[in-house]
Amino acid sequence: MDIRIDVPGDDAALEELAAWLRAERVLRGRVKLRSAPPQAGTMGSDTELVLQLAELGMAVLVAVLQSVDLWLSQRPTRRGGGPVVRVTRPDGAVFDFGGGPAEVERLVAALSPHLGGEGSGDADGEGGHEPAA
């Protein structure tokens, strides 16, 4: 399973998050920054972070989300709230993640059915929203 991560409107923060996740031993070689085609009608980053989590299992998924949560907690807050990380599941469902234990649990529940392979499990997008068209 590959999940895509973005820090909307902040490419520098996305690069910092990529470096942060690359420091996780289990993720070495599985964190890629790549150019993404901009979606019609949207503004923001044309770069995204891709995490290749196939065959790594639930424990690694939880560790990744906890690491992102820790990274978020160490970011300076902005006017109107703290930073947000956008996570996209293999089926295209999008989840905004602002940090905290409850948010980690929500994303684990949303992403874990996809650990067995892309397109498997619950693909109804519950808890997220469909990508912008």
Sequence and secondary structure as in RCSB ss.txt:
>XXXX:A:sequence
MDIRIDVPGDDAALEELAAWLRAERVLRGRVKLRSAPPQAGTMGSDTELVLQLAELGMAVLVAVLQSVDLWLSQR
PTRRGGGPVVRVTRPDGAVFDFGGGPAEVERLVAALSPHLGGEGSGDADGEGGHEPAA
>XXXX:A:secstr
 EEEEE TT HHHHHHHHHHHHTSGGGTT EEEEE    TT  S SEEEEEE TTTHHHHHHHHHHHHHHHHHTS
  BTTBS  EEEE TTS EEEE  SHHHHHHHHHHHGGGTTSTT S  S TTSB    
